């Protein structure tokens, strides 16, 4: 029995990056031997075991062959005869197909170290094209390592194009797709994930609503970058630079989908794009079964982001409606995330990345003004039921009028 550290742990050590997750491969062992040593089996698909003390995962060396469509369409074979090289060749990228023993002796049959030095994301073998999920994985690695100068090897991009055109991407489950998308959006350069998907033709298959934004112009006075797709990438880039959470990044990606529906004769204006985009945002949310908080924020940002930009001009009654829509009294964090998404949208414009966004503090102040309205005095006056609700609304409106006058003074 020989045990090797494989994959990301080896790659990141060689890159000088922190190693978080460690994957282990066991060569020359049987399931019975693993059980005899106290390892606990997990997973029904292939032999993976948890270490009796550390809880880390150890997988028996295995081969695999395509047996159906999609990510799960594989038959695995694990036995003591499977070599380390045979196990490594089934992996996606050369930089993920290296192994090392407990003395840090490197096994690198597919030249992963050479590709690390050349800053290339290159597939290990033609079997790469058997798994459609790898298109998204490569795009995610591009997002993670682009700041180090990594690019996708041309021959790998060709395979990704073939996969995108094959219809295999449609076989991916919502759960697997969302896992890759959510991880990619949390990388340092999430816009690169979208760029790579677009370059290989996968974006128009996975998110045609986002793909449709490229080539759609906006008024240059507000958007020096002009192209709506380019703007969307810039907003996503700003969200990452400002360390925004996943909810905000997802909303940033989808906020302008309605502009893809504007008839060409109306370009570069996009009248009512906020309302038009809601059905598209809903469709993308449902396609990937995004978590509820991501879905809700994306829809709210899509509907109200222009309200955020015009916050200082809004009438107190409109401001109150906005605050009610977000339920700022019970869910203050969601309104904070809306403000963050609006600010990223304002900064995601060529040459305006450092612009101030006074709307943010103004909106926070408005929310605080509305929250200061006390309910108890109204109860003491005898208000109850629907009348109480109306009385609270009147007092909040009064508070917002006073706030607006004070801010304007």
Secondary structure, DSSP 4 states (H G I P E B T S, - for coil): -EEEEETHHHHHHHHTPPP---EEEEES--HHHHHHTTPEEE-SSS-EEE-TTT--EEEE-EEEEE-SSSTT-EEEEE-TT--HHHHHHTSSBGGGS-EE-TT--EE-TT-HHHHHHHTEE-BSSGGGGG-THHHHHHHHHHHHHGGGT-EE-HHHHHHHHHHHHHTGGGGS-HHHHHHHHHHHHTSTTHHHHHHHHHHTT-HHHH-HHHHTTTT-B--TTT-TT-BHHHHHHHHHHHHHHTT--HHHHHHHHHTTGGGGGS-GGGTT--TTHHHHTHHHHHHHHHHTT--HHHHHHHHHHHHHHHHHHTGGG--HHHHHHHHHHHTTTT-HHHHHHHHHHHHHHHHSSTT-TT---THHHHHHHHHHHHHT--SHHHHHTT--HHHHHHHHHHHHHHHHHHHHHHHH-
